[in-house]
């Protein structure tokens, strides 16, 4: 999940997401449903689920969506070869089969992946879903007019870098083979042990070639999931989904599909969403949100109301907020200066600025503190809860700055409680105690994003954040620390310009592993090794707190997304 708003659609992000932290199981309360259902807390089929969101579900085409695990609302319509496990907490960070019978069968070196589709799969019109439909769905995601999805297929598939999509190249990609109607084989240009995670992205959704309407496909994409689109107004601002009668639960162990109708209403102010969910009047009693958190003031009000507090879902998503250094800019070229700042940071004040301990948890590792990422505890520059100013001054003196120094911290002016003025001011105050004068440079969101992602114009010291495309250390560490991913002309995310052969080689070695537990352990060790360079200062992991209506049942929040899983919700 890319930083800032560049790919905010990932939340989950950005779904990416995207969208948060801690290894504890994330789940909603277990006992509140009985209060609103005459003592019967069991979920039942029927009714209408209303979704109240800030951001519209735009570009509702599987080729154009950037999702992790298939997304939330998109996952109701689009099934993929694999998907996320729909369980609470850490168990939900696992990848499981969806359209396929398993999570994929790799060759010995993980450069060839083979999948077999389940039998009995059908589109919304009753026609069978075949491997050719999956292949075509992937190929159309390469078309320039349908851009927006994850870039991995273009990077990983043989011939992907030059392929222009089926509208220009009707021959298709030779690296995707369909020897029969149920088998699909992918040939990669390098070992990728985490291909099963990638196969959760919506680009792996089957699309019937005869029904492809190009850029208009988003208006009525052909469903392979439990719901079909019956209305799409203003590019996803209002979506109405109804049951796909040709979907069979016998082929889908993940989606419960309890409601008859899903009514998605977007473009709402976050305060309005939380007020409506709080009041739970009329249709809002069976409403949820998939993109709106409780803010600090709202959370304080909710915490004081036992009934409201029982309707708050808490989730953790793989996401880290941190300080980034550009070692090409003085004085950050000196590791001792970077270490001094690491020691000087007051994480308690930063967390208070982020909304308090209910909305943020302290971070001393770059990887999120969840098992699936390979979390390995370390604190290389222990600042304690409130900073170690004395140690910071000592290091500054060693670096030739015994009288302190003046630096500039670049941040966003957006009120996001992550890269915003509140966080920057907390850092400024902490560093002052160590003799470091911090000048703040606040930029509007677009200018901020352009500046911190420019290899030519990147500032020396800035606030940043990163979220995972899937719950693994790979998409967390590689984009930021793999020297081969430094982009000189375009969006660059390797802010520390690290290009270390030993790091690059270890990334390649881990990518060959198909044992994801073994890979996770290696990612954790690599995180610590990179952390010794002091190229970033991890600050905190956000926590998602979201209200839901009093008539909503079956709350499931996994560590993959950190938010309520709409595919599990019941309203009766």
C-alpha positions as CSV (number, residue, x, y, z in Angstrom):
1,X,0.0,0.0,0.0
2,X,1.7,3.1,-1.2
3,X,2.3,6.1,1.1
4,X,0.0,9.1,1.4
5,X,-2.9,9.7,-1.0
6,X,-0.9,8.5,-4.0
7,X,-2.6,5.2,-3.6
8,X,-5.1,5.8,-0.8
9,X,-7.5,3.6,-2.6
10,X,-5.7,0.6,-1.1
11,X,-7.2,1.0,2.2
12,X,-8.0,-0.6,3.2
13,X,-5.9,1.9,2.4
14,X,-5.9,1.9,-0.3
15,X,-7.3,-1.2,-0.1
16,X,-5.6,-0.2,-0.4
17,X,-6.4,1.0,2.0
18,X,-5.8,0.1,3.6
19,X,-5.8,1.1,6.4
20,X,-4.3,-0.8,12.4
21,X,-1.4,-2.6,14.2
22,X,-0.7,-4.9,17.2
23,X,-0.8,-8.6,17.2
24,X,-3.8,-8.9,19.5
25,X,-7.0,-10.4,18.0
26,X,-9.2,-7.7,16.6
27,X,-12.9,-8.3,17.0
28,X,-16.2,-6.6,17.9
29,X,-18.2,-7.4,21.0
30,X,-19.8,-10.8,21.2
31,X,-22.9,-10.0,23.2
32,X,-24.5,-6.9,21.8
33,X,-26.6,-8.6,19.1
34,X,-29.0,-10.2,21.5
35,X,-30.1,-6.8,22.8
36,X,-31.6,-5.8,19.4
37,X,-33.0,-9.1,18.3
38,X,-35.3,-10.4,21.1
39,X,-32.6,-12.5,22.5
40,X,-31.7,-14.3,19.3
41,X,-28.2,-13.4,18.4
42,X,-27.8,-15.8,15.5
43,X,-27.3,-14.2,12.1
44,X,-30.1,-14.8,9.6
45,X,-30.5,-14.2,5.9
46,X,-32.6,-11.3,4.6
47,X,-32.9,-7.5,5.0
48,X,-30.9,-4.6,3.7
49,X,-27.4,-3.6,4.8
50,X,-26.7,0.1,4.4
51,X,-23.0,1.2,3.9
52,X,-22.3,4.8,4.8
53,X,-18.9,5.9,3.4
54,X,-16.9,9.1,2.8
55,X,-15.3,8.0,-0.4
56,X,-17.2,6.7,-3.4
57,X,-16.5,3.2,-4.7
58,X,-15.2,4.6,-7.9
59,X,-13.7,2.7,-10.8
60,X,-15.8,-0.4,-10.0
61,X,-14.0,-2.5,-12.5
62,X,-11.8,-5.4,-11.3
63,X,-9.0,-4.3,-13.6
64,X,-8.8,-0.8,-12.1
65,X,-9.2,-1.5,-8.4
66,X,-6.2,-1.6,-6.1
67,X,-7.3,-3.9,-3.4
68,X,-5.8,-6.3,-0.9
69,X,-7.6,-9.6,-0.3
70,X,-10.2,-8.6,-2.9
71,X,-11.3,-5.5,-1.2
72,X,-14.4,-5.1,1.0
73,X,-17.4,-4.0,-1.1
74,X,-15.7,-5.3,-4.3
75,X,-15.3,-8.7,-2.8
76,X,-19.1,-9.1,-2.7
77,X,-19.2,-9.0,-6.6
78,X,-15.7,-10.1,-7.6
79,X,-14.2,-13.5,-6.7
80,X,-10.6,-14.2,-7.2
81,X,-8.3,-17.3,-7.4
82,X,-7.5,-16.8,-3.7
83,X,-8.8,-14.5,-1.0
84,X,-8.3,-13.6,2.6
85,X,-9.4,-15.8,5.4
86,X,-12.6,-14.3,6.9
87,X,-11.8,-14.8,10.5
88,X,-11.1,-12.4,13.5
89,X,-7.6,-11.3,14.3
90,X,-4.4,-13.0,13.3
91,X,-6.3,-16.0,11.7
92,X,-7.7,-13.5,9.2
93,X,-4.2,-12.7,7.9
94,X,-4.0,-16.1,6.1
95,X,-4.6,-16.5,2.3
96,X,-7.1,-19.2,1.4
97,X,-8.6,-20.6,-1.8
98,X,-11.5,-18.8,-3.5
99,X,-12.3,-19.7,-7.1
100,X,-9.4,-22.2,-7.0
101,X,-9.2,-25.5,-5.2
102,X,-6.1,-24.5,-3.3
103,X,-3.7,-21.5,-2.9
104,X,-1.6,-22.6,-5.9
105,X,0.9,-25.3,-6.7
106,X,4.4,-23.9,-7.3
107,X,7.3,-25.3,-9.3
108,X,10.4,-26.1,-7.4
109,X,11.8,-22.6,-7.9
110,X,8.4,-20.8,-7.5
111,X,8.6,-19.4,-11.1
112,X,5.6,-21.4,-12.3
113,X,2.2,-21.4,-10.4
114,X,-0.7,-23.7,-11.3
115,X,-4.3,-23.3,-10.2
116,X,-7.3,-25.5,-10.7
117,X,-10.8,-23.9,-10.6
118,X,-13.6,-25.5,-8.5
119,X,-16.4,-27.1,-10.5
120,X,-19.8,-25.5,-10.6
121,X,-18.7,-21.9,-10.7
122,X,-21.0,-19.6,-12.6
123,X,-21.4,-15.9,-13.6
124,X,-24.6,-14.0,-12.7
125,X,-26.1,-15.0,-16.1
126,X,-25.6,-18.7,-15.3
127,X,-22.8,-19.3,-17.7
128,X,-19.8,-21.4,-16.4
129,X,-16.7,-19.6,-15.2
130,X,-13.6,-21.0,-17.0
131,X,-9.9,-20.5,-16.8
132,X,-10.0,-18.5,-20.0
133,X,-12.3,-16.0,-18.2
134,X,-9.6,-15.6,-15.5
135,X,-6.9,-15.2,-18.1
136,X,-8.9,-12.6,-20.0
137,X,-9.7,-10.7,-16.8
138,X,-6.0,-10.5,-16.0
139,X,-5.0,-9.5,-19.5
140,X,-7.5,-6.6,-19.7
141,X,-5.9,-5.1,-16.6
142,X,-2.8,-4.4,-18.8
143,X,-4.8,-2.0,-21.0
144,X,-3.8,1.6,-20.5
145,X,-7.5,2.8,-20.4
146,X,-8.1,0.4,-17.5
147,X,-5.0,1.3,-15.4
148,X,-5.1,1.7,-11.6
149,X,-4.6,-1.8,-10.3
150,X,-1.5,-3.3,-8.6
151,X,1.7,-3.3,-10.7
152,X,2.9,-6.7,-9.7
153,X,1.6,-8.7,-12.7
154,X,3.4,-6.4,-15.1
155,X,6.6,-6.9,-13.1
156,X,6.3,-10.6,-12.4
157,X,4.8,-12.2,-15.5
158,X,7.1,-13.1,-18.4
159,X,6.3,-10.5,-21.2
160,X,4.2,-8.4,-18.8
161,X,6.4,-5.3,-19.1
162,X,5.6,-4.9,-22.8
163,X,2.1,-6.3,-23.0
164,X,-0.6,-3.7,-23.9
165,X,-3.7,-5.6,-23.1
166,X,-6.2,-7.5,-25.3
167,X,-7.7,-4.5,-27.1
168,X,-4.3,-3.8,-28.8
169,X,-2.8,-7.3,-28.6
170,X,-5.5,-9.9,-29.2
171,X,-2.9,-12.7,-29.0
172,X,-2.8,-12.4,-25.3
173,X,0.0,-13.2,-22.8
174,X,1.8,-16.5,-23.5
175,X,3.0,-16.6,-19.9
176,X,-0.6,-17.4,-18.8
177,X,-1.7,-20.8,-20.1
178,X,-5.1,-22.4,-20.0
179,X,-4.6,-26.0,-21.0
180,X,-8.2,-26.8,-20.1
181,X,-11.3,-25.1,-18.8
182,X,-10.4,-25.5,-15.2
183,X,-6.6,-25.1,-15.2
184,X,-4.6,-21.9,-15.4
185,X,-0.8,-21.7,-15.3
186,X,1.4,-18.6,-14.6
187,X,5.0,-18.3,-15.8
188,X,7.0,-15.7,-13.9
189,X,10.3,-14.1,-14.7
190,X,11.6,-14.6,-11.2
191,X,10.8,-16.7,-8.1
192,X,7.8,-15.4,-6.2
193,X,6.8,-17.5,-3.2
194,X,4.0,-15.0,-2.3
195,X,2.1,-15.4,-5.5
196,X,-0.9,-16.7,-3.6
197,X,-1.2,-13.3,-1.9
198,X,-1.1,-11.5,-5.2
199,X,-3.9,-13.8,-6.5
200,X,-6.3,-12.2,-4.0
201,X,-6.1,-8.9,-6.0
202,X,-9.2,-8.1,-8.1
203,X,-7.2,-8.4,-11.4
204,X,-7.6,-12.1,-10.9
205,X,-11.4,-11.8,-11.3
206,X,-12.9,-13.7,-14.2
207,X,-14.3,-11.5,-16.9
208,X,-16.4,-13.0,-19.8
209,X,-14.8,-11.6,-23.0
210,X,-18.2,-11.4,-24.8
211,X,-19.5,-9.1,-22.0
212,X,-16.5,-6.8,-21.8
213,X,-17.6,-3.2,-22.6
214,X,-14.2,-1.6,-21.9
215,X,-14.3,1.5,-19.8
216,X,-18.0,1.1,-19.4
217,X,-17.7,-2.3,-17.8
218,X,-17.7,-0.7,-14.3
219,X,-21.3,0.3,-14.8
220,X,-22.4,-3.3,-14.8
221,X,-19.5,-5.7,-14.2
222,X,-20.5,-9.4,-14.5
223,X,-20.6,-10.9,-11.0
224,X,-18.8,-14.0,-9.9
225,X,-19.7,-13.4,-6.3
226,X,-22.8,-13.5,-4.1
227,X,-24.1,-10.1,-5.2
228,X,-24.6,-8.4,-8.6
229,X,-24.6,-4.6,-9.4
230,X,-28.1,-3.4,-10.2
231,X,-27.3,0.3,-9.9
232,X,-24.1,2.4,-10.1
233,X,-24.7,6.1,-9.8
234,X,-22.1,8.9,-10.2
235,X,-19.1,6.6,-10.5
236,X,-19.7,4.5,-7.3
237,X,-21.3,7.2,-5.2
238,X,-24.4,5.1,-4.9
239,X,-24.2,1.4,-5.4
240,X,-27.0,-1.0,-5.1
241,X,-26.2,-4.7,-4.9
242,X,-28.7,-7.6,-5.0
243,X,-28.3,-11.3,-4.7
244,X,-26.7,-13.2,-7.6
245,X,-28.9,-16.2,-7.8
246,X,-26.3,-18.2,-9.6
247,X,-23.7,-17.9,-6.8
248,X,-23.5,-21.1,-4.7
249,X,-22.4,-21.2,-1.1
250,X,-21.2,-24.7,-1.8
251,X,-18.3,-23.2,-3.9
252,X,-17.6,-20.3,-1.5
253,X,-16.5,-21.1,2.1
254,X,-15.6,-17.4,2.8
255,X,-18.6,-15.1,2.1
256,X,-21.7,-15.5,4.2
257,X,-24.0,-13.3,2.1
258,X,-26.7,-12.8,4.7
259,X,-28.4,-9.6,3.6
260,X,-30.7,-9.6,0.5
261,X,-29.6,-6.1,-0.6
262,X,-26.5,-4.0,0.0
263,X,-27.1,-0.2,-0.4
264,X,-23.8,1.7,-0.6
265,X,-24.1,5.5,-0.1
266,X,-20.9,7.6,-0.3
267,X,-19.8,11.2,-0.4
268,X,-20.8,11.8,3.2
269,X,-18.9,13.8,5.8
270,X,-17.2,11.6,8.4
271,X,-19.0,13.4,11.3
272,X,-22.3,12.8,9.6
273,X,-21.5,9.1,9.2
274,X,-20.6,8.7,12.8
275,X,-23.6,10.6,14.0
276,X,-26.0,8.5,11.9
277,X,-24.4,5.3,13.1
278,X,-24.5,6.5,16.7
279,X,-28.2,7.4,16.5
280,X,-29.1,4.2,14.6
281,X,-32.5,5.5,13.4
282,X,-34.4,3.8,10.7
283,X,-32.2,2.2,8.0
284,X,-29.1,3.4,9.9
285,X,-29.8,0.8,12.5
286,X,-28.6,-1.8,10.0
287,X,-25.7,0.3,8.7
288,X,-21.9,0.1,8.7
289,X,-19.0,2.0,7.3
290,X,-16.0,0.6,5.6
291,X,-13.9,3.8,5.5
292,X,-14.7,6.1,8.4
293,X,-12.9,5.9,11.7
294,X,-13.9,7.5,15.0
295,X,-11.8,10.6,15.7
296,X,-10.4,11.5,19.1
297,X,-13.3,13.7,20.2
298,X,-15.9,11.2,18.9
299,X,-14.1,8.4,20.6
300,X,-14.2,10.2,23.9
301,X,-17.9,10.6,23.6
302,X,-18.5,7.0,22.7
303,X,-16.3,5.7,25.5
304,X,-18.5,7.4,28.0
305,X,-21.6,5.7,26.7
306,X,-21.7,1.9,27.4
307,X,-24.3,1.2,24.8
308,X,-22.3,3.0,22.1
309,X,-19.1,1.5,23.2
310,X,-20.5,-1.9,22.7
311,X,-21.0,-1.0,19.0
312,X,-17.4,-0.1,18.3
313,X,-15.3,-2.6,16.2
314,X,-11.5,-2.4,16.9
315,X,-9.1,-3.5,14.2
316,X,-5.4,-3.7,13.4
317,X,-3.9,-3.4,10.0
318,X,-0.3,-3.7,8.8
319,X,0.6,0.0,8.7
320,X,3.4,2.1,10.2
321,X,3.8,5.8,10.6
322,X,7.4,7.0,10.7
323,X,10.0,9.7,10.2
324,X,12.1,9.3,7.0
325,X,15.6,10.5,6.4
326,X,17.2,11.4,3.0
327,X,20.9,10.7,3.6
328,X,21.8,12.7,0.5
329,X,20.9,15.8,2.4
330,X,23.1,17.2,5.2
331,X,23.2,16.7,8.2
332,X,21.2,13.4,7.7
333,X,24.2,11.9,5.7
334,X,25.7,11.3,9.2
335,X,24.3,8.1,10.9
336,X,25.0,9.7,14.3
337,X,22.6,12.5,13.6
338,X,19.9,10.1,12.5
339,X,20.6,8.0,15.6
340,X,20.4,11.1,17.8
341,X,17.0,11.9,16.4
342,X,15.9,8.3,16.9
343,X,16.8,8.6,20.6
344,X,15.2,12.0,21.0
345,X,11.7,11.1,19.8
346,X,8.9,11.2,22.4
347,X,6.5,8.5,21.3
348,X,4.1,9.3,24.1
349,X,3.5,12.9,22.8
350,X,3.3,11.6,19.2
351,X,0.6,9.1,20.2
352,X,-1.3,11.8,22.0
353,X,-1.1,13.9,18.9
354,X,-2.4,10.9,16.9
355,X,-5.5,10.7,19.1
356,X,-4.3,8.9,22.1
357,X,-3.5,5.3,23.0
358,X,-6.9,4.0,21.8
359,X,-6.1,5.1,18.3
360,X,-2.3,4.6,18.1
361,X,0.2,2.2,19.5
362,X,4.0,2.9,19.8
363,X,6.3,1.4,17.1
364,X,10.1,0.7,17.4
365,X,10.2,-1.7,14.4
366,X,9.5,-0.8,10.8
367,X,7.4,-4.0,10.3
368,X,4.0,-4.0,12.0
369,X,3.8,-6.0,15.2
370,X,1.9,-8.9,13.7
371,X,3.1,-12.5,13.2
372,X,2.2,-12.6,9.5
373,X,4.7,-9.8,8.7
374,X,7.5,-11.6,10.6
375,X,7.4,-9.1,13.4
376,X,10.7,-9.4,15.4
377,X,10.8,-7.1,18.5
378,X,13.7,-4.8,18.6
379,X,14.5,-1.3,19.9
380,X,17.9,-0.3,18.5
381,X,17.8,3.3,19.8
382,X,15.7,3.1,23.0
383,X,14.1,6.4,23.6
384,X,11.8,5.2,26.4
385,X,8.3,6.5,26.5
386,X,9.3,10.2,26.4
387,X,12.6,10.4,24.6
388,X,16.2,10.1,25.7
389,X,17.5,13.7,25.2
390,X,20.8,13.0,27.0
391,X,21.8,10.2,24.7
392,X,20.7,12.3,21.7
393,X,23.0,15.2,22.9
394,X,25.9,12.8,23.3
395,X,25.6,11.6,19.8
396,X,25.2,15.1,18.4
397,X,28.4,16.1,20.1
398,X,30.2,13.1,18.6
399,X,28.9,14.3,15.2
400,X,30.3,17.7,15.7
401,X,27.1,19.5,16.8
402,X,27.8,20.0,20.5
403,X,25.8,23.2,20.4
404,X,22.9,21.6,18.7
405,X,21.6,22.0,15.1
406,X,18.7,23.3,13.1
407,X,16.8,21.1,10.7
408,X,13.5,21.2,8.7
409,X,10.7,18.7,9.0
410,X,8.3,18.4,6.0
411,X,4.8,17.3,6.7
412,X,1.3,17.4,5.2
413,X,-1.3,20.0,6.1
414,X,-4.0,17.3,5.9
415,X,-5.8,16.6,9.2
416,X,-5.1,12.9,9.1
417,X,-3.4,12.5,12.5
418,X,-0.6,10.7,10.7
419,X,1.6,13.1,8.7
420,X,-0.2,16.2,9.8
421,X,0.8,19.3,11.8
422,X,-0.2,17.7,15.2
423,X,2.4,14.9,14.7
424,X,5.0,17.3,13.4
425,X,4.6,19.6,16.4
426,X,5.0,16.7,18.8
427,X,8.3,15.7,17.1
428,X,9.4,19.4,17.1
429,X,8.8,19.7,20.8
430,X,10.7,16.4,21.7
431,X,13.7,17.3,19.6
432,X,14.0,20.7,21.1
433,X,14.8,19.0,24.5
434,X,17.9,17.4,22.8
435,X,19.1,20.8,21.4
436,X,17.6,20.3,17.9
437,X,15.7,23.2,16.5
438,X,13.0,21.9,14.1
439,X,11.5,24.2,11.5
440,X,8.2,22.9,10.2
441,X,7.4,22.9,6.5
442,X,3.7,22.2,5.9
443,X,2.6,21.4,2.4
444,X,-0.9,20.8,0.9
445,X,-1.5,17.1,0.3
446,X,-0.7,17.0,-3.4
447,X,2.5,19.1,-3.1
448,X,3.6,17.0,-0.1
449,X,3.1,13.7,-1.9
450,X,4.9,15.0,-5.0
451,X,7.8,16.2,-3.0
452,X,8.5,13.2,-0.7
453,X,8.2,10.8,-3.7
454,X,10.6,12.7,-5.9
455,X,14.2,11.4,-6.0
456,X,15.3,14.8,-7.1
457,X,13.3,17.0,-4.7
458,X,12.9,14.7,-1.7
459,X,13.4,16.7,1.6
460,X,16.0,15.6,4.1
461,X,13.5,14.9,6.9
462,X,9.8,14.2,6.6
463,X,6.8,12.4,8.0
464,X,5.7,9.3,6.1
465,X,3.6,6.1,6.4
466,X,3.4,2.8,4.7
467,X,0.8,0.0,4.6
468,X,0.9,-3.5,3.2
469,X,-0.5,-4.8,-0.1
470,X,-0.9,-8.1,1.7
471,X,0.1,-9.2,5.3
472,X,3.7,-10.1,4.7
473,X,7.1,-8.4,5.1
474,X,7.7,-8.5,1.4
475,X,5.5,-5.7,0.1
476,X,6.5,-3.8,3.3
477,X,10.2,-3.9,3.0
478,X,11.0,-4.3,-0.7
479,X,9.5,-1.0,-2.0
480,X,11.2,1.0,0.7
481,X,14.6,-0.7,1.0
482,X,15.3,-2.6,-2.3
483,X,17.9,-0.5,-4.2
484,X,16.6,-1.9,-7.5
485,X,13.3,-0.2,-6.8
486,X,14.7,3.3,-6.6
487,X,12.9,5.4,-9.2
488,X,14.8,8.5,-10.5
489,X,12.1,9.8,-12.7
490,X,8.7,9.1,-11.2
491,X,7.2,8.1,-7.8
492,X,10.1,6.9,-5.7
493,X,9.4,5.2,-2.3
494,X,12.9,4.1,-1.3
495,X,13.3,7.4,0.6
496,X,16.7,6.4,2.2
497,X,18.1,5.5,-1.3
498,X,19.4,2.2,0.3
499,X,21.0,0.1,-2.4
500,X,22.8,-2.6,-0.4
501,X,23.7,-5.9,-2.2
502,X,23.3,-8.0,0.9
503,X,19.8,-6.5,1.4
504,X,18.8,-7.0,-2.2
505,X,20.1,-10.6,-2.2
506,X,18.2,-11.4,0.9
507,X,15.0,-10.0,-0.6
508,X,15.5,-12.3,-3.6
509,X,16.3,-15.3,-1.3
510,X,13.1,-14.8,0.7
511,X,11.0,-14.4,-2.4
512,X,11.9,-17.9,-3.4
513,X,10.4,-19.4,-0.3
514,X,6.9,-20.9,-0.6
515,X,6.8,-21.7,3.1
516,X,5.2,-18.4,4.3
517,X,6.1,-19.0,8.0
518,X,9.7,-19.4,7.1
519,X,9.6,-16.4,4.9
520,X,8.0,-14.3,7.7
521,X,10.9,-15.2,10.0
522,X,13.4,-14.1,7.5
523,X,11.5,-10.8,6.8
524,X,11.7,-10.0,10.5
525,X,15.4,-10.6,10.7
526,X,15.9,-8.4,7.6
527,X,13.8,-5.7,9.2
528,X,16.2,-5.6,12.2
529,X,19.3,-5.6,9.9
530,X,17.9,-2.6,8.0
531,X,16.8,-0.9,11.2
532,X,20.5,-0.6,12.2
533,X,21.0,1.9,9.4
534,X,18.6,4.4,11.1
535,X,17.1,5.4,7.8
536,X,13.7,5.7,9.5
537,X,12.3,6.3,12.9
538,X,9.2,4.2,13.5
539,X,6.6,6.2,15.5
540,X,3.3,4.3,15.8
541,X,0.8,2.0,14.3
542,X,-2.8,3.4,13.9
543,X,-5.7,1.5,15.4
544,X,-9.1,1.5,13.6
545,X,-12.2,2.3,15.7
546,X,-15.5,2.1,13.8
547,X,-19.1,2.3,14.8
548,X,-21.8,0.1,13.4
549,X,-25.6,0.1,13.7
550,X,-27.4,-1.5,16.6
551,X,-29.1,-4.0,14.4
552,X,-25.9,-5.3,12.8
553,X,-24.7,-8.8,13.7
554,X,-21.8,-11.1,13.1
555,X,-18.9,-8.7,13.4
556,X,-15.6,-10.1,11.9
557,X,-12.5,-7.9,11.8
558,X,-9.3,-9.6,10.6
559,X,-5.7,-8.5,10.8
560,X,-5.6,-8.4,7.0
561,X,-7.8,-5.4,6.6
562,X,-8.3,-4.2,10.2
563,X,-11.9,-3.2,9.4
564,X,-15.3,-4.9,9.6
565,X,-15.7,-7.6,6.9
566,X,-18.9,-6.7,5.0
567,X,-19.1,-10.2,3.6
568,X,-19.8,-11.6,7.1
569,X,-22.4,-9.1,8.3
570,X,-26.0,-10.0,9.0
571,X,-28.9,-7.6,9.7
572,X,-31.6,-10.1,10.8
